[in-house]
Amino acid sequence: MSFLIRGVGFLMLLLVLIQLVPYGRDHSNPQATGEVVWDSEETKALFTKACADCHSHETRWPWYANVAPVSWLVTHDVNEGREHFNVSAWGQQEHNEADEAAEEVEHGHMPPMLYPILHPEAELSEEERSKLIAGLKATFNSESD
């Protein structure tokens, strides 16, 4: 029993100490440097609802993004999303996977499995999902030609 109490105490101390690690605490949203010309306001609204947290500079940082080690994962996911496809840096990115956006949603790769669970407001109905896919194709296929 003493070993168990020490183990729990050590884990609690570790959780407190990792809060001092500075990574994952910068929740700034940089200024937009470019803007996508959406095929419709509906596509833009659906994208904002389901994708903008990781693929724009309009991230809504949840409370748990302030608690390590979860903050590290959230920050990593946002940085990764912005690096690959960022509508707030449109025309500024060297590597932009916009042409793959519709396919990623269509094949169920986006949003990541945990995202809608942690962000129920971002959940799309099947109809909304279909409209988002069609809108992404209309918006970005013309851009990549």
C-alpha positions in Angstrom: 0.0 0.0 0.0 2.9 2.4 0.8 4.3 1.8 -2.7 0.9 2.6 -4.2 0.6 5.9 -2.3 4.2 6.9 -3.2 3.4 6.1 -6.9 0.3 8.2 -6.9 2.1 11.0 -5.1 5.0 10.9 -7.7 2.5 11.0 -10.5 0.7 14.0 -9.0 4.0 15.8 -8.5 5.0 15.0 -12.1 1.7 16.4 -13.4 2.3 19.6 -11.4 5.9 19.9 -12.6 5.1 19.4 -16.3 2.8 22.5 -16.1 6.1 24.5 -16.0 7.1 23.4 -19.5 6.4 26.4 -21.7 5.5 24.5 -24.9 1.8 24.5 -25.7 1.0 27.8 -23.9 1.2 30.2 -26.8 -2.4 30.4 -27.9 -2.0 33.4 -30.1 -3.7 33.5 -33.5 -1.5 35.2 -36.0 -2.9 37.9 -38.3 -4.3 36.5 -41.5 -2.0 37.1 -44.5 -4.3 35.8 -47.2 -7.8 34.7 -47.8 -9.5 32.0 -49.8 -12.2 32.9 -52.3 -14.9 30.4 -51.3 -17.4 29.0 -53.8 -20.2 30.0 -51.3 -20.8 31.4 -47.9 -22.2 27.9 -46.9 -18.9 26.2 -47.7 -17.0 28.9 -45.7 -19.4 28.4 -42.7 -19.1 24.6 -42.8 -15.3 24.9 -43.0 -15.3 27.3 -40.1 -17.5 25.0 -38.1 -15.5 21.8 -38.7 -12.0 22.7 -39.8 -10.9 26.3 -38.9 -9.6 25.4 -35.5 -6.6 23.7 -37.1 -6.6 25.0 -40.6 -6.7 28.8 -40.0 -5.6 31.5 -37.7 -9.1 31.5 -36.1 -8.4 28.8 -33.6 -10.7 28.6 -30.6 -8.5 27.3 -27.8 -10.4 25.1 -25.4 -9.7 25.2 -21.6 -7.8 21.9 -21.7 -5.3 23.4 -24.2 -3.8 25.1 -21.1 -3.1 21.8 -19.2 0.0 19.8 -20.0 0.4 17.3 -21.5 -2.8 17.7 -23.4 -1.8 21.3 -24.3 1.3 19.8 -26.1 -0.9 17.6 -28.3 -3.4 20.4 -29.1 -0.6 22.8 -30.0 1.1 20.2 -32.1 -2.1 19.4 -34.0 -2.9 23.1 -34.7 0.7 23.7 -35.8 0.6 20.6 -38.1 -2.8 21.6 -39.5 -1.7 25.1 -40.2 1.5 23.9 -41.8 -0.2 21.7 -44.3 -3.3 23.7 -45.1 -4.1 27.2 -43.8 -6.8 29.4 -45.2 -5.5 32.4 -43.2 -2.2 32.2 -45.0 -3.6 31.7 -48.5 -1.1 32.2 -51.2 1.8 32.5 -48.6 2.5 28.8 -48.0 5.0 26.9 -50.0 3.4 23.6 -49.1 -0.4 23.6 -49.4 -2.6 20.6 -49.5 -5.8 22.3 -50.5 -6.3 20.0 -53.5 -6.5 17.1 -51.0 -8.9 18.8 -48.6 -12.1 17.3 -50.1 -10.6 13.9 -50.4 -9.5 13.9 -46.8 -13.0 14.7 -45.6 -14.6 12.3 -48.1 -12.4 9.4 -46.9 -13.0 10.2 -43.2 -9.4 11.3 -42.5 -10.6 14.7 -41.5 -11.5 15.8 -39.0 -9.4 13.5 -36.8 -11.5 11.0 -34.8 -11.2 12.7 -31.5 -11.9 16.2 -32.7 -15.7 15.9 -33.0 -15.8 14.1 -29.7 -14.0 17.0 -27.9 -15.8 19.6 -30.0 -19.4 18.5 -30.5 -20.3 21.9 -31.9 -18.1 21.0 -34.9 -19.9 17.8 -35.7 -21.3 17.7 -39.2 -24.5 15.9 -40.3 -24.1 13.7 -43.4 -25.8 16.4 -45.5 -23.4 19.0 -44.2 -20.5 16.8 -44.8 -21.6 16.2 -48.4 -22.0 19.9 -48.9 -18.6 20.6 -47.4 -16.9 18.1 -49.7 -18.7 19.5 -52.8 -17.8 23.1 -51.7 -14.1 22.2 -51.0 -13.9 20.6 -54.5 -15.5 23.7 -56.1 -13.3 26.1 -54.2 -9.9 24.4 -54.5 -10.0 22.3 -57.7 -10.3 25.5 -59.6 -7.3 26.9 -57.6 -5.1 24.0 -58.4 -5.6 23.9 -62.2 
